[in-house]
Amino acid sequence: MATNPTGPDGPLAGLRVLDLTQALAGPYCTMLLADLGADVVKVEPPTGDMTRYGGPFTAEDTERSYGGYFASINRGKRSVVLDLKDGADRDTFLRLAERADVLVENSRAGVMDRLGVGYETLAEANPKLVYLAIRGFGDPRTGTSPYTDWPAYDIVAQAMGGLVSLTGTADGTVMKAGPSVGDLFAGSLGAVGALAALHRAVATGTGQFVDVAMYDAMISLCEGAVYNYSYRGRVGRPTGNGHPVIAPFDVYPTADGHCAIGAPNDRVFATLCGLIERPDLAADPRFGSPGDRLRNRPDLDAELRAWVAGRTTAEVVGLLGGHVPVGPVNDVAAIYADPHVEARGMLVEIDQPDGSRPVTLAGQPIKMTVTPTGPTSRPPRLGEHTDEVLADLEDDQ
């Protein structure tokens, strides 16, 4: 298991990011930038980010300056407390914005403008500034939605963007995805958009307003449903764990759990049939081509389920692994035990503020050969770096 901080020399070292985000989508975006080496200054109201005190907490944590939800997506940042409704604090914020490369916020459209720190005001003071907004339905600057003023959360974005309609059991019962992908994917796209705009700002000296709507992000994630409706007039429906156009491609119950198996073409299907000692399936005209296998999916799945059910997950994976796409359905305990996760540094120990036992967070999946990536420090206490950041302001003058 990897332990704390990679240090301040990541690929985005020297990049200054002002983070006014709360909850999940925005903080996840700025966490990605912090893990890549940016100096992310989290500007919090006097009450702190809404997720800071929501837990979960370990039994050993006596300070409770932040819980797991906050820690996971706010590691590596510096915290400054400013009340943007206060004139003096707003002036301080403007000074910070003058020196920033990127600003990220996820308030509703118009909130920052009403506070006197909207994009146009900040761009006048800092023409190079890249200003990123992550909202449920976007910002009028890039296209006015009839839902602009609606509040939005992950489940709303998943529902409206099509993901819920495609996810669920084969009998048509719809479900949202387990992880909050409406937030997380929007946050990931926000990081890409901010860095793209920054690349242009470096070349031209001019920043711009970047806008990612959670609803839009879910439409992008459901790109297959979009083109299928255009090409075929087909409205996608839940298919359980199966693939809409490939068979076999599903999650199968084993003697002690589940595993995923996919055979996307004739060659792999023939390999699968040989490994399970069922060459008759490869020779069966019902399964002779990808189209045949899709049309006769129930019959084919019945044969595979019967074979898989008599073996443990480890036996299935041990036989097929490296030859046919296969993998166990891991719960989080299995993830902690998987040697791949250890080798890839995808579990990272982070200190708690009171010095009690470290906790483990998901690592950074973006790896590089020259510059390190990953958490650079534990999450901050509320306002922990206010004096430090304001002193930096004086040093810059």
DRENKEZA-662076 format. One line per field, with one value per residue (C-alpha): residue in one letter; x, y, z. Coordinates in nm, 2 decimals, always signed. Each point is the difference from the previous one (the first is absolute). Layout:
<atoms>
code = c(a_...)
x = c(X_...)
y = c(Y_...)
z = c(Z_...)
</atoms>
This chain:
<atoms>
code = c(m_a_t_n_p_t_g_p_d_g_p_l_a_g_l_r_v_l_d_l_t_q_a_l_a_g_p_y_c_t_m_l_l_a_d_l_g_a_d_v_v_k_v_e_p_p_t_g_d_m_t_r_y_g_g_p_f_t_a_e_d_t_e_r_s_y_g_g_y_f_a_s_i_n_r_g_k_r_s_v_v_l_d_l_k_d_g_a_d_r_d_t_f_l_r_l_a_e_r_a_d_v_l_v_e_n_s_r_a_g_v_m_d_r_l_g_v_g_y_e_t_l_a_e_a_n_p_k_l_v_y_l_a_i_r_g_f_g_d_p_r_t_g_t_s_p_y_t_d_w_p_a_y_d_i_v_a_q_a_m_g_g_l_v_s_l_t_g_t_a_d_g_t_v_m_k_a_g_p_s_v_g_d_l_f_a_g_s_l_g_a_v_g_a_l_a_a_l_h_r_a_v_a_t_g_t_g_q_f_v_d_v_a_m_y_d_a_m_i_s_l_c_e_g_a_v_y_n_y_s_y_r_g_r_v_g_r_p_t_g_n_g_h_p_v_i_a_p_f_d_v_y_p_t_a_d_g_h_c_a_i_g_a_p_n_d_r_v_f_a_t_l_c_g_l_i_e_r_p_d_l_a_a_d_p_r_f_g_s_p_g_d_r_l_r_n_r_p_d_l_d_a_e_l_r_a_w_v_a_g_r_t_t_a_e_v_v_g_l_l_g_g_h_v_p_v_g_p_v_n_d_v_a_a_i_y_a_d_p_h_v_e_a_r_g_m_l_v_e_i_d_q_p_d_g_s_r_p_v_t_l_a_g_q_p_i_k_m_t_v_t_p_t_g_p_t_s_r_p_p_r_l_g_e_h_t_d_e_v_l_a_d_l_e_d_d_q)
x = c(+0.00_+0.14_+0.05_-0.05_+0.10_+0.19_+0.13_-0.05_+0.18_-0.29_-0.07_-0.21_+0.25_-0.02_-0.36_-0.22_-0.36_-0.27_-0.26_-0.34_-0.17_-0.20_-0.17_+0.14_+0.03_+0.21_+0.22_+0.07_+0.11_+0.24_+0.12_+0.12_+0.19_+0.15_+0.11_+0.17_+0.20_-0.20_-0.01_-0.37_-0.13_-0.34_-0.20_-0.26_-0.27_+0.03_-0.22_+0.22_-0.08_-0.34_+0.16_+0.28_-0.18_-0.22_+0.22_+0.07_+0.26_+0.23_-0.03_+0.35_-0.07_-0.04_+0.01_-0.26_+0.12_-0.13_-0.15_+0.07_-0.22_+0.18_+0.35_-0.03_-0.05_+0.18_+0.34_+0.30_-0.18_+0.05_-0.30_-0.07_-0.31_-0.16_-0.35_-0.07_-0.29_+0.25_+0.16_+0.35_+0.00_-0.13_+0.29_+0.24_-0.16_+0.03_+0.37_+0.03_-0.18_+0.24_+0.28_-0.19_+0.03_-0.33_-0.31_-0.26_-0.35_-0.32_-0.26_-0.33_+0.02_+0.01_+0.11_+0.36_-0.12_-0.23_+0.29_+0.20_+0.26_-0.15_+0.21_-0.01_+0.12_+0.28_+0.11_+0.03_+0.24_+0.18_-0.05_+0.20_-0.24_-0.17_-0.34_-0.17_-0.36_-0.15_-0.38_-0.30_-0.12_+0.28_+0.04_-0.18_+0.34_+0.03_-0.37_-0.31_-0.19_-0.36_+0.13_+0.28_-0.14_-0.09_+0.21_+0.16_+0.16_+0.16_-0.32_-0.18_+0.29_+0.01_-0.38_-0.03_+0.32_-0.12_+0.22_-0.28_-0.21_+0.28_+0.10_-0.20_-0.13_-0.10_-0.37_+0.02_+0.04_+0.22_+0.28_+0.25_+0.37_+0.14_+0.28_-0.10_+0.11_-0.22_+0.23_+0.33_-0.01_-0.10_+0.29_+0.24_-0.12_+0.04_+0.37_+0.05_-0.18_+0.20_+0.33_-0.10_-0.09_+0.32_+0.20_-0.15_+0.04_+0.37_+0.03_-0.22_+0.01_-0.38_-0.20_-0.37_-0.32_-0.03_-0.33_-0.09_-0.36_-0.06_-0.30_+0.23_+0.27_-0.25_-0.11_+0.36_+0.04_-0.30_+0.14_-0.10_-0.37_+0.02_+0.14_-0.22_-0.31_+0.13_+0.11_-0.29_-0.27_+0.07_-0.07_+0.25_-0.14_+0.17_+0.17_+0.10_+0.37_+0.01_+0.12_-0.25_+0.18_+0.25_-0.05_+0.13_+0.07_-0.14_+0.04_-0.04_-0.07_+0.28_-0.01_+0.12_-0.06_-0.01_+0.23_-0.01_+0.07_+0.00_+0.07_-0.04_+0.10_+0.03_+0.36_-0.06_-0.32_+0.18_+0.27_-0.26_-0.17_+0.33_+0.10_-0.33_+0.02_-0.31_+0.11_-0.35_-0.12_+0.25_-0.13_-0.37_-0.17_-0.20_+0.33_+0.19_+0.03_-0.02_-0.35_-0.10_+0.13_-0.19_-0.32_+0.03_+0.15_-0.24_+0.11_+0.36_-0.01_-0.18_+0.30_+0.25_-0.19_-0.01_+0.38_+0.08_-0.24_+0.19_+0.33_+0.13_+0.08_+0.37_-0.02_-0.18_+0.24_+0.30_-0.10_-0.11_+0.23_+0.24_-0.19_-0.35_-0.13_-0.09_+0.00_-0.14_-0.28_+0.21_-0.15_+0.21_+0.16_+0.12_+0.13_+0.22_+0.14_+0.06_+0.38_-0.08_-0.13_+0.32_+0.22_-0.18_-0.01_-0.37_-0.05_+0.17_+0.04_-0.06_+0.05_-0.28_+0.02_+0.04_+0.28_-0.21_+0.02_+0.02_-0.30_+0.00_-0.13_-0.03_+0.32_+0.06_-0.05_+0.19_+0.36_+0.31_+0.35_+0.18_-0.21_-0.18_-0.38_-0.22_-0.08_+0.26_-0.14_-0.29_-0.32_+0.01_-0.18_-0.24_+0.20_+0.33_+0.20_-0.17_+0.30_+0.24_-0.19_-0.05_+0.37_+0.07_-0.21_+0.23_+0.31_-0.13_-0.03)
y = c(+0.00_+0.34_+0.25_+0.37_+0.26_+0.00_+0.35_+0.33_-0.09_-0.14_+0.08_+0.31_+0.14_+0.38_+0.01_+0.21_-0.11_+0.18_-0.26_+0.14_-0.34_-0.21_-0.34_-0.24_+0.10_+0.31_-0.13_-0.32_+0.22_+0.20_-0.31_-0.13_+0.32_-0.02_-0.36_+0.11_+0.26_+0.32_+0.23_-0.01_+0.26_-0.10_+0.32_-0.10_+0.20_+0.04_-0.31_-0.21_-0.23_-0.16_-0.35_+0.07_-0.12_-0.27_-0.30_-0.28_+0.03_-0.26_-0.09_+0.14_+0.34_+0.23_+0.33_-0.06_+0.28_-0.19_-0.34_-0.25_+0.16_+0.33_-0.16_-0.21_+0.29_+0.28_-0.15_+0.21_+0.33_+0.31_+0.15_+0.37_+0.14_+0.30_+0.14_+0.13_+0.20_+0.21_+0.28_-0.04_-0.38_+0.06_+0.23_-0.26_-0.25_+0.23_+0.03_-0.38_-0.02_+0.25_-0.25_-0.32_-0.20_-0.19_+0.06_-0.28_+0.05_-0.21_+0.24_+0.06_+0.23_+0.37_-0.06_+0.12_+0.30_+0.11_-0.01_+0.23_-0.27_-0.14_-0.08_+0.34_+0.17_-0.24_-0.01_+0.38_-0.03_-0.31_-0.04_-0.33_-0.16_-0.33_+0.00_-0.34_-0.05_-0.34_+0.02_-0.23_+0.16_+0.23_+0.37_+0.26_+0.11_-0.31_-0.08_+0.08_-0.31_+0.01_-0.17_+0.25_+0.09_-0.36_-0.16_-0.32_-0.30_-0.31_-0.20_+0.27_+0.02_-0.38_-0.01_+0.29_-0.09_-0.35_-0.21_-0.12_-0.11_-0.22_-0.15_-0.27_-0.35_-0.17_+0.01_+0.38_+0.11_+0.31_+0.09_+0.28_-0.09_-0.07_+0.26_+0.36_+0.02_+0.30_+0.19_-0.19_+0.00_+0.37_+0.08_-0.20_+0.18_+0.33_-0.08_-0.08_+0.32_+0.22_-0.14_+0.04_+0.36_+0.05_-0.13_+0.26_+0.27_-0.07_+0.03_+0.32_+0.17_-0.01_-0.23_-0.08_-0.13_-0.38_-0.17_-0.36_-0.10_-0.32_-0.08_+0.05_-0.22_-0.29_+0.04_-0.03_-0.31_-0.16_+0.06_-0.35_+0.07_+0.32_-0.15_-0.30_+0.22_+0.19_-0.31_-0.23_+0.19_-0.23_+0.12_-0.17_-0.21_-0.17_-0.32_-0.12_-0.07_-0.10_+0.20_+0.13_-0.13_-0.26_-0.35_-0.16_+0.31_-0.02_-0.06_-0.36_-0.15_-0.23_-0.25_+0.27_+0.33_+0.15_+0.06_+0.20_-0.17_+0.15_-0.15_+0.28_-0.18_-0.35_-0.05_+0.06_-0.20_-0.29_+0.03_+0.01_-0.31_-0.18_+0.09_-0.11_-0.32_+0.08_+0.00_-0.09_+0.35_+0.15_-0.24_+0.06_+0.20_+0.19_+0.15_+0.01_+0.38_+0.30_+0.07_-0.36_+0.01_+0.32_-0.13_-0.32_+0.16_-0.18_-0.34_+0.09_+0.16_-0.31_-0.21_+0.23_+0.05_-0.38_-0.02_+0.29_-0.09_-0.32_+0.19_+0.26_+0.34_-0.07_-0.31_+0.18_+0.29_-0.24_-0.19_+0.28_+0.28_+0.13_-0.18_+0.13_+0.33_-0.10_+0.15_-0.06_+0.22_+0.16_+0.16_+0.26_-0.26_-0.19_+0.32_+0.05_-0.35_+0.01_+0.02_+0.21_+0.28_-0.02_+0.00_+0.30_+0.21_+0.03_-0.01_+0.29_+0.05_+0.36_+0.14_+0.13_+0.35_-0.11_-0.25_-0.31_-0.30_+0.08_-0.07_-0.14_+0.19_-0.09_+0.08_+0.20_-0.21_+0.24_-0.12_+0.15_-0.12_+0.33_+0.21_-0.16_+0.02_-0.06_+0.16_+0.25_+0.06_-0.08_+0.20_+0.34_+0.11_+0.28_+0.32_-0.18_+0.19_+0.34_+0.18_-0.19_+0.09_+0.36_+0.03_-0.14_+0.29_+0.25_-0.17_+0.02_+0.38)
z = c(+0.00_-0.10_+0.28_+0.00_-0.23_-0.32_+0.06_-0.18_-0.32_-0.20_-0.37_+0.09_+0.25_+0.00_-0.10_+0.23_+0.04_+0.20_+0.11_+0.11_-0.04_+0.25_+0.01_-0.27_-0.37_+0.06_+0.27_-0.20_-0.29_+0.21_+0.18_-0.34_-0.06_+0.35_-0.05_-0.31_+0.19_-0.02_+0.30_+0.08_+0.25_+0.12_+0.09_+0.26_+0.17_+0.38_+0.04_-0.23_-0.29_+0.05_+0.00_+0.25_+0.31_-0.15_+0.07_+0.00_+0.28_+0.15_+0.36_+0.06_-0.15_+0.30_-0.19_-0.27_-0.22_-0.30_-0.09_-0.27_-0.26_+0.03_+0.04_-0.32_-0.23_+0.18_+0.07_-0.11_+0.03_+0.21_+0.18_+0.04_+0.17_-0.17_+0.02_-0.35_+0.13_+0.21_-0.19_+0.14_-0.06_-0.35_-0.07_+0.13_-0.23_-0.30_+0.08_+0.00_-0.33_-0.16_+0.07_-0.09_-0.32_+0.04_+0.21_+0.05_+0.15_+0.00_+0.14_-0.19_-0.30_+0.11_+0.36_-0.05_-0.21_+0.28_+0.24_-0.23_-0.10_-0.32_-0.31_-0.17_+0.32_+0.06_-0.37_+0.00_+0.29_-0.14_-0.38_+0.01_+0.25_-0.10_+0.18_+0.03_+0.10_+0.07_+0.03_-0.04_-0.32_-0.11_-0.01_-0.23_-0.13_-0.21_-0.05_+0.20_+0.12_+0.10_+0.32_+0.07_+0.35_+0.10_+0.28_-0.11_+0.17_-0.13_-0.02_-0.20_-0.25_-0.04_-0.05_-0.24_-0.20_-0.08_+0.22_+0.23_-0.31_-0.11_+0.34_+0.18_-0.03_-0.32_+0.09_-0.03_+0.36_-0.02_+0.25_+0.04_-0.01_+0.34_+0.00_-0.05_-0.36_-0.07_+0.22_-0.06_-0.38_-0.01_+0.23_-0.22_-0.31_+0.18_+0.07_-0.37_-0.11_+0.24_-0.11_-0.37_+0.06_+0.20_-0.30_-0.22_+0.27_+0.02_-0.38_-0.04_+0.34_+0.02_+0.22_-0.04_+0.17_+0.00_+0.07_+0.07_+0.07_+0.19_-0.23_-0.31_+0.16_+0.03_-0.36_-0.10_+0.22_-0.17_-0.35_-0.11_+0.06_-0.19_-0.32_+0.02_+0.01_-0.31_-0.20_+0.09_+0.18_+0.29_+0.35_+0.24_+0.29_+0.30_-0.10_+0.34_+0.00_-0.36_-0.30_-0.25_-0.31_+0.13_+0.13_+0.21_+0.20_+0.35_+0.38_+0.09_+0.35_+0.12_+0.28_+0.24_-0.17_-0.35_-0.29_-0.32_-0.33_-0.35_-0.34_-0.25_-0.32_-0.16_+0.10_+0.36_+0.00_-0.14_+0.26_+0.28_-0.13_-0.01_+0.35_+0.15_-0.21_-0.20_-0.36_-0.10_+0.09_-0.25_-0.26_+0.08_-0.29_+0.26_+0.12_-0.33_-0.03_+0.22_-0.13_+0.07_+0.35_+0.07_-0.14_+0.20_+0.31_+0.25_-0.12_+0.00_+0.34_+0.14_-0.11_+0.15_+0.32_+0.05_-0.04_+0.22_+0.28_+0.08_+0.06_+0.24_-0.13_+0.05_-0.21_-0.28_+0.00_+0.03_-0.31_-0.22_+0.12_-0.27_-0.28_+0.01_+0.16_+0.35_+0.34_+0.35_+0.13_+0.28_+0.30_+0.18_+0.23_-0.31_-0.15_+0.31_-0.04_-0.38_-0.09_-0.30_+0.23_+0.21_-0.31_-0.15_+0.33_-0.01_+0.37_+0.18_+0.37_+0.12_+0.34_+0.22_+0.14_+0.36_-0.08_+0.07_-0.23_-0.37_-0.23_-0.35_-0.30_-0.37_-0.18_-0.32_-0.31_-0.23_+0.01_-0.16_-0.05_+0.09_+0.22_+0.30_+0.05_+0.30_+0.33_+0.12_+0.35_+0.23_-0.03_+0.18_+0.32_-0.06_-0.06_+0.08_-0.26_+0.01_+0.15_-0.23_-0.31_+0.09_+0.08_-0.35_-0.13_+0.17_-0.13_-0.35_+0.01)
</atoms>
